């Protein structure tokens, strides 16, 4: 396997593992329905809220570290950062 395909495989595997946690509410929805006496609709809302929480949680750290990336002004990221900076057109 050449380096390009290996990199693609590792990236896809990392994304799969990172996203699998996001769907944990779907996996346990039936147990929550029984334990908390939830309706189908309430279980669906629980799943949606958990996924929205993951989206909000991913957005929050970037805003708190680099306020400019959220459109609020502020300072630029430090130059000694090991994270590659995004380019702005």
Gaussian input, Z-matrix of N, CA and C with variables (Angstrom, degrees):
# hf/3-21g

backbone

0 1
 N
 C     1     B1
 C     2     B2     1     A1
 N     3     B3     2     A2     1     D1
 C     4     B4     3     A3     2     D2
 C     5     B5     4     A4     3     D3
 N     6     B6     5     A5     4     D4
 C     7     B7     6     A6     5     D5
 C     8     B8     7     A7     6     D6
 N     9     B9     8     A8     7     D7
 C    10    B10     9     A9     8     D8
 C    11    B11    10    A10     9     D9
 N    12    B12    11    A11    10    D10
 C    13    B13    12    A12    11    D11
 C    14    B14    13    A13    12    D12
 N    15    B15    14    A14    13    D13
 C    16    B16    15    A15    14    D14
 C    17    B17    16    A16    15    D15
 N    18    B18    17    A17    16    D16
 C    19    B19    18    A18    17    D17
 C    20    B20    19    A19    18    D18
 N    21    B21    20    A20    19    D19
 C    22    B22    21    A21    20    D20
 C    23    B23    22    A22    21    D21
 N    24    B24    23    A23    22    D22
 C    25    B25    24    A24    23    D23
 C    26    B26    25    A25    24    D24
 N    27    B27    26    A26    25    D25
 C    28    B28    27    A27    26    D26
 C    29    B29    28    A28    27    D27
 N    30    B30    29    A29    28    D28
 C    31    B31    30    A30    29    D29
 C    32    B32    31    A31    30    D30
 N    33    B33    32    A32    31    D31
 C    34    B34    33    A33    32    D32
 C    35    B35    34    A34    33    D33
 N    36    B36    35    A35    34    D34
 C    37    B37    36    A36    35    D35
 C    38    B38    37    A37    36    D36
 N    39    B39    38    A38    37    D37
 C    40    B40    39    A39    38    D38
 C    41    B41    40    A40    39    D39
 N    42    B42    41    A41    40    D40
 C    43    B43    42    A42    41    D41
 C    44    B44    43    A43    42    D42
 N    45    B45    44    A44    43    D43
 C    46    B46    45    A45    44    D44
 C    47    B47    46    A46    45    D45
 N    48    B48    47    A47    46    D46
 C    49    B49    48    A48    47    D47
 C    50    B50    49    A49    48    D48
 N    51    B51    50    A50    49    D49
 C    52    B52    51    A51    50    D50
 C    53    B53    52    A52    51    D51
 N    54    B54    53    A53    52    D52
 C    55    B55    54    A54    53    D53
 C    56    B56    55    A55    54    D54
 N    57    B57    56    A56    55    D55
 C    58    B58    57    A57    56    D56
 C    59    B59    58    A58    57    D57
 N    60    B60    59    A59    58    D58
 C    61    B61    60    A60    59    D59
 C    62    B62    61    A61    60    D60
 N    63    B63    62    A62    61    D61
 C    64    B64    63    A63    62    D62
 C    65    B65    64    A64    63    D63
 N    66    B66    65    A65    64    D64
 C    67    B67    66    A66    65    D65
 C    68    B68    67    A67    66    D66
 N    69    B69    68    A68    67    D67
 C    70    B70    69    A69    68    D68
 C    71    B71    70    A70    69    D69
 N    72    B72    71    A71    70    D70
 C    73    B73    72    A72    71    D71
 C    74    B74    73    A73    72    D72
 N    75    B75    74    A74    73    D73
 C    76    B76    75    A75    74    D74
 C    77    B77    76    A76    75    D75
 N    78    B78    77    A77    76    D76
 C    79    B79    78    A78    77    D77
 C    80    B80    79    A79    78    D78
 N    81    B81    80    A80    79    D79
 C    82    B82    81    A81    80    D80
 C    83    B83    82    A82    81    D81
 N    84    B84    83    A83    82    D82
 C    85    B85    84    A84    83    D83
 C    86    B86    85    A85    84    D84
 N    87    B87    86    A86    85    D85
 C    88    B88    87    A87    86    D86
 C    89    B89    88    A88    87    D87
 N    90    B90    89    A89    88    D88
 C    91    B91    90    A90    89    D89
 C    92    B92    91    A91    90    D90
 N    93    B93    92    A92    91    D91
 C    94    B94    93    A93    92    D92
 C    95    B95    94    A94    93    D93
 N    96    B96    95    A95    94    D94
 C    97    B97    96    A96    95    D95
 C    98    B98    97    A97    96    D96
 N    99    B99    98    A98    97    D97
 C   100   B100    99    A99    98    D98
 C   101   B101   100   A100    99    D99
 N   102   B102   101   A101   100   D100
 C   103   B103   102   A102   101   D101
 C   104   B104   103   A103   102   D102
 N   105   B105   104   A104   103   D103
 C   106   B106   105   A105   104   D104
 C   107   B107   106   A106   105   D105
 N   108   B108   107   A107   106   D106
 C   109   B109   108   A108   107   D107
 C   110   B110   109   A109   108   D108
 N   111   B111   110   A110   109   D109
 C   112   B112   111   A111   110   D110
 C   113   B113   112   A112   111   D111
 N   114   B114   113   A113   112   D112
 C   115   B115   114   A114   113   D113
 C   116   B116   115   A115   114   D114
 N   117   B117   116   A116   115   D115
 C   118   B118   117   A117   116   D116
 C   119   B119   118   A118   117   D117
 N   120   B120   119   A119   118   D118
 C   121   B121   120   A120   119   D119
 C   122   B122   121   A121   120   D120
 N   123   B123   122   A122   121   D121
 C   124   B124   123   A123   122   D122
 C   125   B125   124   A124   123   D123
 N   126   B126   125   A125   124   D124
 C   127   B127   126   A126   125   D125
 C   128   B128   127   A127   126   D126
 N   129   B129   128   A128   127   D127
 C   130   B130   129   A129   128   D128
 C   131   B131   130   A130   129   D129
 N   132   B132   131   A131   130   D130
 C   133   B133   132   A132   131   D131
 C   134   B134   133   A133   132   D132
 N   135   B135   134   A134   133   D133
 C   136   B136   135   A135   134   D134
 C   137   B137   136   A136   135   D135
 N   138   B138   137   A137   136   D136
 C   139   B139   138   A138   137   D137
 C   140   B140   139   A139   138   D138
 N   141   B141   140   A140   139   D139
 C   142   B142   141   A141   140   D140
 C   143   B143   142   A142   141   D141
 N   144   B144   143   A143   142   D142
 C   145   B145   144   A144   143   D143
 C   146   B146   145   A145   144   D144
 N   147   B147   146   A146   145   D145
 C   148   B148   147   A147   146   D146
 C   149   B149   148   A148   147   D147
 N   150   B150   149   A149   148   D148
 C   151   B151   150   A150   149   D149
 C   152   B152   151   A151   150   D150
 N   153   B153   152   A152   151   D151
 C   154   B154   153   A153   152   D152
 C   155   B155   154   A154   153   D153
 N   156   B156   155   A155   154   D154
 C   157   B157   156   A156   155   D155
 C   158   B158   157   A157   156   D156
 N   159   B159   158   A158   157   D157
 C   160   B160   159   A159   158   D158
 C   161   B161   160   A160   159   D159
 N   162   B162   161   A161   160   D160
 C   163   B163   162   A162   161   D161
 C   164   B164   163   A163   162   D162
 N   165   B165   164   A164   163   D163
 C   166   B166   165   A165   164   D164
 C   167   B167   166   A166   165   D165
 N   168   B168   167   A167   166   D166
 C   169   B169   168   A168   167   D167
 C   170   B170   169   A169   168   D168
 N   171   B171   170   A170   169   D169
 C   172   B172   171   A171   170   D170
 C   173   B173   172   A172   171   D171
 N   174   B174   173   A173   172   D172
 C   175   B175   174   A174   173   D173
 C   176   B176   175   A175   174   D174
 N   177   B177   176   A176   175   D175
 C   178   B178   177   A177   176   D176
 C   179   B179   178   A178   177   D177
 N   180   B180   179   A179   178   D178
 C   181   B181   180   A180   179   D179
 C   182   B182   181   A181   180   D180
 N   183   B183   182   A182   181   D181
 C   184   B184   183   A183   182   D182
 C   185   B185   184   A184   183   D183
 N   186   B186   185   A185   184   D184
 C   187   B187   186   A186   185   D185
 C   188   B188   187   A187   186   D186
 N   189   B189   188   A188   187   D187
 C   190   B190   189   A189   188   D188
 C   191   B191   190   A190   189   D189
 N   192   B192   191   A191   190   D190
 C   193   B193   192   A192   191   D191
 C   194   B194   193   A193   192   D192
 N   195   B195   194   A194   193   D193
 C   196   B196   195   A195   194   D194
 C   197   B197   196   A196   195   D195
 N   198   B198   197   A197   196   D196
 C   199   B199   198   A198   197   D197
 C   200   B200   199   A199   198   D198
 N   201   B201   200   A200   199   D199
 C   202   B202   201   A201   200   D200
 C   203   B203   202   A202   201   D201
 N   204   B204   203   A203   202   D202
 C   205   B205   204   A204   203   D203
 C   206   B206   205   A205   204   D204
 N   207   B207   206   A206   205   D205
 C   208   B208   207   A207   206   D206
 C   209   B209   208   A208   207   D207
 N   210   B210   209   A209   208   D208
 C   211   B211   210   A210   209   D209
 C   212   B212   211   A211   210   D210
 N   213   B213   212   A212   211   D211
 C   214   B214   213   A213   212   D212
 C   215   B215   214   A214   213   D213
 N   216   B216   215   A215   214   D214
 C   217   B217   216   A216   215   D215
 C   218   B218   217   A217   216   D216
 N   219   B219   218   A218   217   D217
 C   220   B220   219   A219   218   D218
 C   221   B221   220   A220   219   D219
 N   222   B222   221   A221   220   D220
 C   223   B223   222   A222   221   D221
 C   224   B224   223   A223   222   D222
 N   225   B225   224   A224   223   D223
 C   226   B226   225   A225   224   D224
 C   227   B227   226   A226   225   D225
 N   228   B228   227   A227   226   D226
 C   229   B229   228   A228   227   D227
 C   230   B230   229   A229   228   D228
 N   231   B231   230   A230   229   D229
 C   232   B232   231   A231   230   D230
 C   233   B233   232   A232   231   D231
 N   234   B234   233   A233   232   D232
 C   235   B235   234   A234   233   D233
 C   236   B236   235   A235   234   D234
 N   237   B237   236   A236   235   D235
 C   238   B238   237   A237   236   D236
 C   239   B239   238   A238   237   D237
 N   240   B240   239   A239   238   D238
 C   241   B241   240   A240   239   D239
 C   242   B242   241   A241   240   D240
 N   243   B243   242   A242   241   D241
 C   244   B244   243   A243   242   D242
 C   245   B245   244   A244   243   D243
 N   246   B246   245   A245   244   D244
 C   247   B247   246   A246   245   D245
 C   248   B248   247   A247   246   D246
 N   249   B249   248   A248   247   D247
 C   250   B250   249   A249   248   D248
 C   251   B251   250   A250   249   D249
 N   252   B252   251   A251   250   D250
 C   253   B253   252   A252   251   D251
 C   254   B254   253   A253   252   D252
 N   255   B255   254   A254   253   D253
 C   256   B256   255   A255   254   D254
 C   257   B257   256   A256   255   D255
 N   258   B258   257   A257   256   D256
 C   259   B259   258   A258   257   D257
 C   260   B260   259   A259   258   D258
 N   261   B261   260   A260   259   D259
 C   262   B262   261   A261   260   D260
 C   263   B263   262   A262   261   D261
 N   264   B264   263   A263   262   D262
 C   265   B265   264   A264   263   D263
 C   266   B266   265   A265   264   D264

   B1=1.4492
   B2=1.5318
   B3=1.3286
   B4=1.4554
   B5=1.5228
   B6=1.3226
   B7=1.4605
   B8=1.5371
   B9=1.3232
   B10=1.4626
   B11=1.5260
   B12=1.3251
   B13=1.4661
   B14=1.5231
   B15=1.3246
   B16=1.4600
   B17=1.5295
   B18=1.3203
   B19=1.4627
   B20=1.5223
   B21=1.3190
   B22=1.4552
   B23=1.5280
   B24=1.3239
   B25=1.4557
   B26=1.5293
   B27=1.3203
   B28=1.4637
   B29=1.5260
   B30=1.3268
   B31=1.4555
   B32=1.5279
   B33=1.3286
   B34=1.4655
   B35=1.5304
   B36=1.3232
   B37=1.4572
   B38=1.5301
   B39=1.3274
   B40=1.4637
   B41=1.5238
   B42=1.3289
   B43=1.4711
   B44=1.5238
   B45=1.3104
   B46=1.4611
   B47=1.5277
   B48=1.3147
   B49=1.4594
   B50=1.5272
   B51=1.3189
   B52=1.4629
   B53=1.5222
   B54=1.3160
   B55=1.4571
   B56=1.5268
   B57=1.3209
   B58=1.4644
   B59=1.5200
   B60=1.3119
   B61=1.4574
   B62=1.5212
   B63=1.3309
   B64=1.4602
   B65=1.5307
   B66=1.3080
   B67=1.4546
   B68=1.5257
   B69=1.3210
   B70=1.4594
   B71=1.5272
   B72=1.3107
   B73=1.4691
   B74=1.5213
   B75=1.3175
   B76=1.4659
   B77=1.5266
   B78=1.3171
   B79=1.4588
   B80=1.5310
   B81=1.3047
   B82=1.4649
   B83=1.5281
   B84=1.3258
   B85=1.4662
   B86=1.5246
   B87=1.3309
   B88=1.4702
   B89=1.5259
   B90=1.3264
   B91=1.4634
   B92=1.5272
   B93=1.3368
   B94=1.4610
   B95=1.5249
   B96=1.3183
   B97=1.4653
   B98=1.5226
   B99=1.3135
   B100=1.4629
   B101=1.5235
   B102=1.3245
   B103=1.4616
   B104=1.5294
   B105=1.3364
   B106=1.4556
   B107=1.5287
   B108=1.3188
   B109=1.4715
   B110=1.5244
   B111=1.3301
   B112=1.4628
   B113=1.5202
   B114=1.3168
   B115=1.4641
   B116=1.5390
   B117=1.3219
   B118=1.4727
   B119=1.5241
   B120=1.3147
   B121=1.4637
   B122=1.5272
   B123=1.3159
   B124=1.4590
   B125=1.5310
   B126=1.3110
   B127=1.4678
   B128=1.5323
   B129=1.3236
   B130=1.4610
   B131=1.5199
   B132=1.3446
   B133=1.4597
   B134=1.5226
   B135=1.3119
   B136=1.4641
   B137=1.5242
   B138=1.3169
   B139=1.4624
   B140=1.5253
   B141=1.3328
   B142=1.4655
   B143=1.5239
   B144=1.3298
   B145=1.4565
   B146=1.5310
   B147=1.3186
   B148=1.4634
   B149=1.5264
   B150=1.3291
   B151=1.4599
   B152=1.5211
   B153=1.3293
   B154=1.4670
   B155=1.5278
   B156=1.3134
   B157=1.4653
   B158=1.5111
   B159=1.3231
   B160=1.4613
   B161=1.5247
   B162=1.3146
   B163=1.4674
   B164=1.5234
   B165=1.3251
   B166=1.4650
   B167=1.5305
   B168=1.3039
   B169=1.4572
   B170=1.5112
   B171=1.3064
   B172=1.4661
   B173=1.5128
   B174=1.3032
   B175=1.4678
   B176=1.5225
   B177=1.3006
   B178=1.4653
   B179=1.5281
   B180=1.3053
   B181=1.4600
   B182=1.5269
   B183=1.3168
   B184=1.4560
   B185=1.5239
   B186=1.3227
   B187=1.4636
   B188=1.5234
   B189=1.3198
   B190=1.4537
   B191=1.5237
   B192=1.3283
   B193=1.4595
   B194=1.5251
   B195=1.3304
   B196=1.4638
   B197=1.5200
   B198=1.3299
   B199=1.4675
   B200=1.5200
   B201=1.3316
   B202=1.4674
   B203=1.5134
   B204=1.3113
   B205=1.4593
   B206=1.5262
   B207=1.3215
   B208=1.4604
   B209=1.5192
   B210=1.3270
   B211=1.4430
   B212=1.5181
   B213=1.3371
   B214=1.4622
   B215=1.5205
   B216=1.3039
   B217=1.4620
   B218=1.5069
   B219=1.2993
   B220=1.4554
   B221=1.5066
   B222=1.3020
   B223=1.4532
   B224=1.5150
   B225=1.3028
   B226=1.4597
   B227=1.5145
   B228=1.3270
   B229=1.4598
   B230=1.5252
   B231=1.3209
   B232=1.4649
   B233=1.5181
   B234=1.3312
   B235=1.4712
   B236=1.5249
   B237=1.3074
   B238=1.4614
   B239=1.5278
   B240=1.3208
   B241=1.4478
   B242=1.5298
   B243=1.3117
   B244=1.4577
   B245=1.5275
   B246=1.3320
   B247=1.4608
   B248=1.5244
   B249=1.3284
   B250=1.4635
   B251=1.5206
   B252=1.3104
   B253=1.4514
   B254=1.5237
   B255=1.3316
   B256=1.4585
   B257=1.5257
   B258=1.2979
   B259=1.4612
   B260=1.5226
   B261=1.3220
   B262=1.4558
   B263=1.5293
   B264=1.3319
   B265=1.4752
   B266=1.5124
   A1=108.27
   A2=116.53
   A3=116.86
   A4=110.98
   A5=115.62
   A6=120.86
   A7=112.52
   A8=117.01
   A9=120.19
   A10=110.88
   A11=117.56
   A12=120.91
   A13=111.58
   A14=116.48
   A15=119.79
   A16=110.33
   A17=116.23
   A18=120.45
   A19=110.77
   A20=116.98
   A21=121.09
   A22=111.32
   A23=117.09
   A24=121.62
   A25=110.81
   A26=117.38
   A27=121.30
   A28=110.48
   A29=117.06
   A30=120.97
   A31=111.46
   A32=116.98
   A33=120.62
   A34=111.32
   A35=117.30
   A36=121.16
   A37=111.40
   A38=116.73
   A39=120.34
   A40=110.92
   A41=116.86
   A42=120.16
   A43=110.89
   A44=117.07
   A45=120.98
   A46=111.14
   A47=116.81
   A48=120.40
   A49=111.54
   A50=117.22
   A51=120.15
   A52=111.40
   A53=117.56
   A54=121.21
   A55=112.59
   A56=118.37
   A57=120.00
   A58=111.83
   A59=117.97
   A60=121.00
   A61=111.18
   A62=116.07
   A63=120.44
   A64=111.36
   A65=117.98
   A66=121.27
   A67=112.73
   A68=116.94
   A69=120.11
   A70=112.33
   A71=117.77
   A72=119.96
   A73=110.76
   A74=116.97
   A75=120.33
   A76=110.94
   A77=115.74
   A78=119.95
   A79=112.69
   A80=116.91
   A81=119.86
   A82=112.73
   A83=117.52
   A84=121.04
   A85=112.26
   A86=117.34
   A87=119.90
   A88=111.80
   A89=116.71
   A90=119.61
   A91=110.86
   A92=116.07
   A93=119.38
   A94=110.98
   A95=116.52
   A96=119.46
   A97=111.18
   A98=116.97
   A99=121.00
   A100=111.93
   A101=116.31
   A102=120.90
   A103=111.79
   A104=117.46
   A105=120.71
   A106=112.97
   A107=117.80
   A108=123.35
   A109=111.67
   A110=115.52
   A111=121.24
   A112=110.75
   A113=115.96
   A114=120.26
   A115=108.43
   A116=116.73
   A117=121.11
   A118=109.97
   A119=115.72
   A120=120.74
   A121=111.45
   A122=116.79
   A123=120.73
   A124=111.26
   A125=116.86
   A126=120.01
   A127=110.28
   A128=116.82
   A129=120.25
   A130=112.22
   A131=115.54
   A132=119.30
   A133=111.17
   A134=117.43
   A135=120.76
   A136=110.73
   A137=116.48
   A138=121.06
   A139=110.63
   A140=116.92
   A141=120.61
   A142=111.82
   A143=116.66
   A144=120.12
   A145=110.85
   A146=117.32
   A147=120.17
   A148=109.90
   A149=117.62
   A150=120.06
   A151=111.46
   A152=117.77
   A153=120.05
   A154=110.99
   A155=116.60
   A156=120.01
   A157=112.35
   A158=116.61
   A159=119.50
   A160=110.99
   A161=116.98
   A162=120.31
   A163=109.93
   A164=117.11
   A165=120.84
   A166=111.00
   A167=116.80
   A168=120.56
   A169=113.07
   A170=116.59
   A171=119.89
   A172=110.77
   A173=117.50
   A174=121.72
   A175=110.89
   A176=117.80
   A177=122.61
   A178=114.27
   A179=121.16
   A180=119.05
   A181=112.90
   A182=117.23
   A183=119.28
   A184=109.98
   A185=118.12
   A186=121.74
   A187=111.44
   A188=117.19
   A189=118.80
   A190=112.17
   A191=117.33
   A192=120.25
   A193=110.62
   A194=117.10
   A195=122.45
   A196=109.49
   A197=118.22
   A198=120.09
   A199=113.53
   A200=117.91
   A201=119.48
   A202=111.79
   A203=118.43
   A204=120.32
   A205=111.61
   A206=118.02
   A207=121.80
   A208=112.01
   A209=117.30
   A210=121.31
   A211=114.17
   A212=117.63
   A213=119.93
   A214=112.33
   A215=118.30
   A216=119.39
   A217=109.59
   A218=117.44
   A219=120.25
   A220=111.77
   A221=116.06
   A222=120.26
   A223=110.65
   A224=115.03
   A225=120.91
   A226=109.24
   A227=117.10
   A228=119.33
   A229=110.53
   A230=117.34
   A231=119.55
   A232=111.37
   A233=115.19
   A234=120.04
   A235=112.44
   A236=118.36
   A237=121.14
   A238=112.42
   A239=117.26
   A240=120.98
   A241=110.69
   A242=116.62
   A243=120.45
   A244=111.84
   A245=116.42
   A246=121.10
   A247=108.76
   A248=118.47
   A249=118.76
   A250=110.39
   A251=115.65
   A252=121.09
   A253=110.41
   A254=116.93
   A255=119.05
   A256=110.58
   A257=116.51
   A258=119.94
   A259=108.47
   A260=115.48
   A261=121.46
   A262=107.63
   A263=117.57
   A264=118.24
   A265=111.74
   D1=127.66
   D2=-179.62
   D3=-78.37
   D4=172.65
   D5=-172.12
   D6=-63.64
   D7=-35.11
   D8=-178.66
   D9=-64.09
   D10=-44.60
   D11=-179.29
   D12=-71.39
   D13=-34.79
   D14=177.31
   D15=-64.81
   D16=-43.16
   D17=177.69
   D18=-62.20
   D19=-43.73
   D20=178.59
   D21=-62.51
   D22=-41.39
   D23=178.85
   D24=-63.27
   D25=-45.77
   D26=-179.48
   D27=-64.02
   D28=-41.29
   D29=178.29
   D30=-63.80
   D31=-43.83
   D32=178.96
   D33=-64.71
   D34=-41.10
   D35=178.06
   D36=-64.10
   D37=-42.88
   D38=178.58
   D39=-62.86
   D40=-40.96
   D41=178.76
   D42=-65.47
   D43=-41.69
   D44=178.33
   D45=-61.07
   D46=-45.66
   D47=-179.62
   D48=-67.25
   D49=-38.11
   D50=179.37
   D51=-68.83
   D52=-38.91
   D53=-177.41
   D54=-78.99
   D55=-21.76
   D56=-176.93
   D57=-63.00
   D58=-32.99
   D59=178.37
   D60=-65.90
   D61=-32.73
   D62=-178.83
   D63=-63.03
   D64=-29.15
   D65=-177.52
   D66=-93.96
   D67=14.96
   D68=-178.87
   D69=-64.90
   D70=-31.98
   D71=179.26
   D72=-65.33
   D73=-35.48
   D74=177.41
   D75=-65.14
   D76=-36.26
   D77=-176.85
   D78=-69.89
   D79=-30.43
   D80=-176.44
   D81=-110.34
   D82=12.57
   D83=-176.90
   D84=-58.87
   D85=-41.14
   D86=-179.66
   D87=-63.77
   D88=-41.02
   D89=178.90
   D90=-64.70
   D91=-39.96
   D92=177.83
   D93=-66.13
   D94=-37.47
   D95=177.80
   D96=-59.40
   D97=-44.63
   D98=179.52
   D99=-69.82
   D100=-45.27
   D101=-175.01
   D102=-68.53
   D103=-39.93
   D104=-175.50
   D105=-106.83
   D106=6.95
   D107=-178.76
   D108=53.60
   D109=51.49
   D110=179.94
   D111=-89.66
   D112=149.44
   D113=173.48
   D114=-81.99
   D115=171.93
   D116=177.26
   D117=-59.12
   D118=-41.87
   D119=-179.12
   D120=-63.92
   D121=-43.68
   D122=179.68
   D123=-65.44
   D124=-38.22
   D125=177.22
   D126=-65.71
   D127=-37.89
   D128=176.05
   D129=-63.56
   D130=-42.09
   D131=177.14
   D132=-64.46
   D133=-39.00
   D134=178.00
   D135=-59.99
   D136=-44.84
   D137=178.66
   D138=-61.87
   D139=-44.54
   D140=-179.42
   D141=-64.23
   D142=-40.94
   D143=-178.71
   D144=-67.32
   D145=-38.72
   D146=177.53
   D147=-61.68
   D148=-43.93
   D149=179.85
   D150=-66.97
   D151=-38.73
   D152=176.03
   D153=-64.79
   D154=-34.04
   D155=176.25
   D156=-63.35
   D157=-38.20
   D158=176.59
   D159=-65.79
   D160=-40.22
   D161=178.65
   D162=-63.96
   D163=-46.12
   D164=178.87
   D165=-63.98
   D166=-38.13
   D167=178.82
   D168=-66.48
   D169=-31.71
   D170=177.05
   D171=-74.26
   D172=-32.81
   D173=-178.18
   D174=-75.78
   D175=-37.86
   D176=-173.59
   D177=-60.62
   D178=-49.74
   D179=-177.13
   D180=-60.38
   D181=-37.49
   D182=-179.76
   D183=-65.18
   D184=-38.67
   D185=-179.90
   D186=-68.82
   D187=-36.14
   D188=-177.35
   D189=-76.79
   D190=-26.53
   D191=179.81
   D192=-86.08
   D193=-46.87
   D194=-176.92
   D195=-124.15
   D196=86.40
   D197=-177.29
   D198=-58.20
   D199=-27.54
   D200=-179.25
   D201=-65.25
   D202=-25.23
   D203=-179.19
   D204=-75.78
   D205=-8.19
   D206=179.60
   D207=-109.50
   D208=6.64
   D209=177.64
   D210=77.31
   D211=21.08
   D212=-178.75
   D213=-105.61
   D214=7.95
   D215=-175.13
   D216=76.42
   D217=-162.19
   D218=178.69
   D219=108.32
   D220=-165.76
   D221=-175.28
   D222=-93.80
   D223=159.85
   D224=176.36
   D225=-78.56
   D226=161.03
   D227=177.07
   D228=-64.69
   D229=152.69
   D230=-179.13
   D231=-62.84
   D232=147.28
   D233=-178.50
   D234=-70.75
   D235=-23.40
   D236=-178.80
   D237=-83.99
   D238=4.85
   D239=-179.26
   D240=-64.66
   D241=140.41
   D242=178.04
   D243=-85.80
   D244=-4.75
   D245=179.71
   D246=-84.34
   D247=129.39
   D248=178.45
   D249=-65.75
   D250=136.09
   D251=-176.94
   D252=-83.65
   D253=141.69
   D254=177.70
   D255=-72.68
   D256=148.11
   D257=177.63
   D258=-91.68
   D259=141.51
   D260=-179.29
   D261=-109.29
   D262=125.01
   D263=-178.74
   D264=-68.98

